Amino acid sequence: MQAQPPDYLSGIALRYKVPLQRLLLDNTAAITDLDKPLAGKRLLLCNMQSRERTARAAGPGSMH
């Protein structure tokens, strides 16, 4: 996703249901200074809950 004014990390994490720590870890290249605005930054959003639901729906043995 591309951050827009007035996006901030905790708001993005809440909106997309991604843990804040995961958002930070997945975007260490994009977020180099926590004091700078996020506007214009491209952020990766990896929602673990969505992956788990997809894996359960696919059935056992589908995740290798």
MARKOL-564820 format. One record per residue (C-alpha): y, x, z. Coordinates in pm, 1 decimal. Layout:
PT          Y          X          Z
PT          Y          X          Z
...
This chain:
PT          Y          X          Z
PT        0.0        0.0        0.0
PT      354.3      112.0      -55.5
PT      569.2       94.4      256.0
PT      894.4      -99.1      223.7
PT     1194.5     -121.8      454.8
PT     1163.0     -213.9      744.2
PT      787.3     -127.5      761.7
PT      672.6       72.5     1061.5
PT      325.2      200.4     1150.8
PT      239.4      -40.7     1430.4
PT      353.0     -338.2     1221.6
PT      142.8     -227.6      922.9
PT     -158.6     -171.2     1149.3
PT     -120.7     -517.9     1298.9
PT      -61.7     -690.0      963.2
PT     -369.2     -536.2      799.2
PT     -586.0     -535.7     1114.3
PT     -632.5     -158.3     1104.8
PT     -634.3       43.8     1427.6
PT     -315.4      247.9     1454.1
PT     -512.0      569.7     1510.7
PT     -715.5      504.0     1194.5
PT     -395.6      443.5      995.7
PT     -254.4      774.3     1119.6
PT     -575.5      968.6     1054.1
PT     -617.8      827.7      703.4
PT     -258.0      911.4      612.0
PT     -193.4     1257.7      755.0
PT      -75.3     1382.3      414.2
PT      174.4     1096.5      371.3
PT      296.6     1080.1      731.3
PT      424.2     1427.9      805.3
PT      710.1     1330.3     1037.5
PT      692.2     1024.7     1261.7
PT     1070.9     1021.6     1292.1
PT     1127.9      972.0      918.3
PT     1128.3      625.6      755.0
PT      809.3      508.3      587.7
PT      985.6      334.2      298.6
PT      845.9      452.6      -33.5
PT      537.6      618.1      119.2
PT      199.6      523.1      -24.8
PT      -45.0      457.5      258.8
PT     -421.9      419.1      257.1
PT     -551.6      113.6      440.6
PT     -914.2      135.5      550.0
PT    -1022.9     -170.4      745.7
PT    -1352.6      -93.6      919.2
PT    -1420.7     -461.2      996.2
PT    -1416.5     -548.0      626.0
PT    -1664.5     -268.2      548.9
PT    -1900.0     -385.3      823.8
PT    -1892.0     -745.7      697.5
PT    -1960.3     -627.1      340.6
PT    -2254.7     -416.0      454.0
PT    -2406.1     -703.9      655.9
PT    -2367.0     -942.3      362.5
PT    -2542.1     -695.2      130.4
PT    -2840.5     -679.7      361.9
PT    -3039.4     -409.1      534.1
PT    -3076.8      -72.4      367.8
PT    -2773.5     -121.5      142.4
PT    -2563.6      150.9      307.2
PT    -2686.3      499.3      214.9
